[in-house]
Amino acid sequence: MEKRALFVALALMLPLALYGIPYAYAAASSSYKVDTTYSAPGHANGFEAGSACNPGDYVTGGGFYLPISSSYPMQIIKSYPGGLGNPPDTWQVAVYNPTPDGRNFIVWAVCQHPVTVAGIGVPEFGSLYIAIALGAVAYFMLSRRFARQSPISAQV
């Protein structure tokens, strides 16, 4: 029973070994950056701006650029993934501009086009493989536990 359980567990975990291939392909072939310039109005506290990915794509990261000088005291209140998509499709930033003048700043999003492997999108692909791997580990552990128990015998 031990060898069979090991074989089944390894067979179920084989996809986990291939887990990184779609992600490596996706990262190498489908990432791009979108820059968007905004002007925060004077005395704005919490002015929201975002840089959106192309339709159907999702955001993997993002950031902002504020020109820094003593005459340019803008501050970032928050910077986060957002938008209407799930996974998020926009990088959002909220700024504070204490000056009376409008001030320019840049928001960027690092986006990725979904890669489909065997009909499954890459974000969902990872969850599927993790579930398979956990099932294989549980199967292996349970088979080892029950294989060690001595068979039940009764005298009649």
C-alpha positions as a Markdown table, in Angstrom:
| # | Residue | x | y | z |
|---|---|---|---|---|
| 1 | Met | 0.0 | 0.0 | 0.0 |
| 2 | Glu | 2.9 | 2.4 | 0.8 |
| 3 | Lys | 4.4 | 2.3 | -2.7 |
| 4 | Arg | 1.0 | 2.7 | -4.4 |
| 5 | Ala | 0.2 | 5.7 | -2.1 |
| 6 | Leu | 3.5 | 7.3 | -2.9 |
| 7 | Phe | 3.0 | 6.8 | -6.6 |
| 8 | Val | -0.5 | 8.4 | -6.5 |
| 9 | Ala | 0.7 | 11.3 | -4.4 |
| 10 | Leu | 3.5 | 12.0 | -6.8 |
| 11 | Ala | 1.2 | 11.7 | -9.8 |
| 12 | Leu | -1.2 | 14.2 | -8.2 |
| 13 | Met | 1.7 | 16.6 | -7.3 |
| 14 | Leu | 3.2 | 16.5 | -10.8 |
| 15 | Pro | 1.1 | 19.5 | -11.9 |
| 16 | Leu | 2.5 | 21.4 | -8.9 |
| 17 | Ala | 6.0 | 20.9 | -10.4 |
| 18 | Leu | 4.7 | 22.5 | -13.6 |
| 19 | Tyr | 3.0 | 25.3 | -11.6 |
| 20 | Gly | 5.5 | 28.0 | -12.4 |
| 21 | Ile | 5.5 | 27.5 | -16.2 |
| 22 | Pro | 2.4 | 29.4 | -17.0 |
| 23 | Tyr | 3.4 | 32.2 | -14.6 |
| 24 | Ala | 6.9 | 32.4 | -16.0 |
| 25 | Tyr | 5.4 | 32.6 | -19.5 |
| 26 | Ala | 2.8 | 35.2 | -18.5 |
| 27 | Ala | 5.3 | 37.4 | -16.7 |
| 28 | Ala | 7.7 | 37.3 | -19.6 |
| 29 | Ser | 5.3 | 37.8 | -22.4 |
| 30 | Ser | 2.3 | 39.8 | -21.3 |
| 31 | Ser | 3.2 | 42.5 | -18.8 |
| 32 | Tyr | 3.1 | 46.2 | -19.7 |
| 33 | Lys | 3.0 | 49.6 | -18.0 |
| 34 | Val | 0.4 | 52.3 | -18.3 |
| 35 | Asp | 1.3 | 55.9 | -17.3 |
| 36 | Thr | -1.4 | 58.5 | -16.7 |
| 37 | Thr | -0.8 | 62.2 | -15.8 |
| 38 | Tyr | -3.2 | 64.1 | -13.6 |
| 39 | Ser | -3.5 | 67.5 | -12.1 |
| 40 | Ala | -4.6 | 67.7 | -8.5 |
| 41 | Pro | -6.6 | 70.9 | -7.9 |
| 42 | Gly | -5.4 | 73.4 | -5.3 |
| 43 | His | -6.2 | 72.6 | -1.7 |
| 44 | Ala | -7.3 | 69.0 | -2.7 |
| 45 | Asn | -7.4 | 66.5 | 0.2 |
| 46 | Gly | -7.9 | 63.0 | -1.1 |
| 47 | Phe | -8.0 | 63.7 | -4.8 |
| 48 | Glu | -8.4 | 60.2 | -6.4 |
| 49 | Ala | -6.7 | 59.3 | -9.7 |
| 50 | Gly | -6.0 | 56.0 | -11.4 |
| 51 | Ser | -4.2 | 54.3 | -14.2 |
| 52 | Ala | -6.3 | 51.6 | -15.9 |
| 53 | Cys | -5.2 | 48.5 | -17.7 |
| 54 | Asn | -6.6 | 47.6 | -21.1 |
| 55 | Pro | -10.1 | 46.0 | -21.1 |
| 56 | Gly | -9.9 | 42.4 | -19.9 |
| 57 | Asp | -6.4 | 42.7 | -18.3 |
| 58 | Tyr | -5.6 | 43.0 | -14.6 |
| 59 | Val | -3.2 | 45.1 | -12.5 |
| 60 | Thr | -0.2 | 43.3 | -10.9 |
| 61 | Gly | 1.3 | 46.5 | -9.3 |
| 62 | Gly | 1.6 | 50.2 | -9.7 |
| 63 | Gly | 2.9 | 53.4 | -8.3 |
| 64 | Phe | 3.2 | 57.2 | -8.6 |
| 65 | Tyr | 5.5 | 60.0 | -9.3 |
| 66 | Leu | 5.3 | 63.3 | -7.5 |
| 67 | Pro | 7.9 | 65.9 | -8.4 |
| 68 | Ile | 9.6 | 66.8 | -5.1 |
| 69 | Ser | 10.7 | 70.3 | -4.1 |
| 70 | Ser | 10.2 | 72.7 | -1.3 |
| 71 | Ser | 7.6 | 74.6 | -3.5 |
| 72 | Tyr | 5.8 | 71.3 | -4.3 |
| 73 | Pro | 4.6 | 69.8 | -1.0 |
| 74 | Met | 2.1 | 67.3 | -2.4 |
| 75 | Gln | 1.7 | 64.0 | -0.5 |
| 76 | Ile | 0.3 | 60.6 | -1.2 |
| 77 | Ile | -2.5 | 59.6 | 1.1 |
| 78 | Lys | -3.0 | 56.1 | -0.3 |
| 79 | Ser | -1.8 | 53.9 | -3.2 |
| 80 | Tyr | -3.6 | 50.6 | -3.9 |
| 81 | Pro | -5.1 | 48.3 | -6.6 |
| 82 | Gly | -8.7 | 49.1 | -7.4 |
| 83 | Gly | -11.2 | 49.5 | -10.2 |
| 84 | Leu | -14.3 | 47.5 | -11.1 |
| 85 | Gly | -12.6 | 44.2 | -12.1 |
| 86 | Asn | -11.9 | 41.1 | -10.1 |
| 87 | Pro | -9.0 | 40.8 | -10.1 |
| 88 | Pro | -8.4 | 44.6 | -10.0 |
| 89 | Asp | -7.8 | 46.4 | -13.3 |
| 90 | Thr | -6.6 | 49.8 | -12.1 |
| 91 | Trp | -3.9 | 51.3 | -9.8 |
| 92 | Gln | -5.5 | 54.0 | -7.6 |
| 93 | Val | -3.8 | 56.9 | -5.8 |
| 94 | Ala | -5.2 | 59.6 | -3.5 |
| 95 | Val | -3.2 | 62.8 | -3.1 |
| 96 | Tyr | -3.1 | 65.8 | -0.8 |
| 97 | Asn | -2.3 | 69.1 | -2.4 |
| 98 | Pro | -2.0 | 71.9 | 0.2 |
| 99 | Thr | -1.0 | 74.5 | -2.3 |
| 100 | Pro | -3.5 | 76.9 | -3.9 |
| 101 | Asp | -2.3 | 75.9 | -7.4 |
| 102 | Gly | -3.1 | 72.7 | -9.4 |
| 103 | Arg | -0.1 | 70.3 | -9.3 |
| 104 | Asn | 0.7 | 67.5 | -11.8 |
| 105 | Phe | 1.6 | 64.0 | -10.9 |
| 106 | Ile | 1.8 | 60.6 | -12.6 |
| 107 | Val | 0.1 | 57.3 | -11.7 |
| 108 | Trp | 1.2 | 54.1 | -13.3 |
| 109 | Ala | -0.1 | 50.6 | -13.4 |
| 110 | Val | 1.8 | 47.4 | -14.2 |
| 111 | Cys | -0.7 | 45.3 | -16.1 |
| 112 | Gln | -0.9 | 41.8 | -17.4 |
| 113 | His | -2.9 | 40.2 | -20.1 |
| 114 | Pro | -4.5 | 36.9 | -18.8 |
| 115 | Val | -2.8 | 33.8 | -20.2 |
| 116 | Thr | -5.0 | 30.8 | -20.8 |
| 117 | Val | -3.5 | 27.3 | -20.2 |
| 118 | Ala | -5.8 | 24.4 | -21.0 |
| 119 | Gly | -8.8 | 26.7 | -20.9 |
| 120 | Ile | -8.0 | 28.1 | -17.4 |
| 121 | Gly | -6.8 | 31.6 | -16.9 |
| 122 | Val | -3.5 | 32.0 | -15.1 |
| 123 | Pro | -4.9 | 33.6 | -11.9 |
| 124 | Glu | -7.3 | 30.7 | -11.4 |
| 125 | Phe | -4.7 | 28.2 | -12.6 |
| 126 | Gly | -2.7 | 28.6 | -9.4 |
| 127 | Ser | -5.6 | 27.9 | -7.1 |
| 128 | Leu | -6.4 | 24.7 | -9.0 |
| 129 | Tyr | -2.9 | 23.4 | -8.6 |
| 130 | Ile | -2.7 | 24.2 | -5.0 |
| 131 | Ala | -6.0 | 22.3 | -4.4 |
| 132 | Ile | -4.6 | 19.3 | -6.3 |
| 133 | Ala | -1.3 | 19.4 | -4.3 |
| 134 | Leu | -3.2 | 19.6 | -0.9 |
| 135 | Gly | -5.4 | 16.7 | -2.0 |
| 136 | Ala | -2.3 | 14.6 | -2.8 |
| 137 | Val | -0.6 | 15.4 | 0.5 |
| 138 | Ala | -3.8 | 14.5 | 2.4 |
| 139 | Tyr | -4.2 | 11.3 | 0.5 |
| 140 | Phe | -0.6 | 10.3 | 1.1 |
| 141 | Met | -0.8 | 11.1 | 4.9 |
| 142 | Leu | -4.1 | 9.2 | 5.3 |
| 143 | Ser | -2.8 | 6.2 | 3.4 |
| 144 | Arg | 0.3 | 6.0 | 5.5 |
| 145 | Arg | -1.7 | 6.3 | 8.7 |
| 146 | Phe | -4.2 | 3.5 | 7.8 |
| 147 | Ala | -1.5 | 1.3 | 6.3 |
| 148 | Arg | 0.3 | 1.0 | 9.7 |
| 149 | Gln | -2.7 | -0.2 | 11.6 |
| 150 | Ser | -2.9 | -3.9 | 12.1 |
| 151 | Pro | -5.8 | -5.7 | 10.5 |
| 152 | Ile | -8.7 | -6.5 | 12.7 |
| 153 | Ser | -9.1 | -10.2 | 13.5 |
| 154 | Ala | -11.6 | -11.9 | 15.6 |
| 155 | Gln | -11.8 | -15.4 | 16.9 |
| 156 | Val | -15.0 | -17.3 | 16.5 |
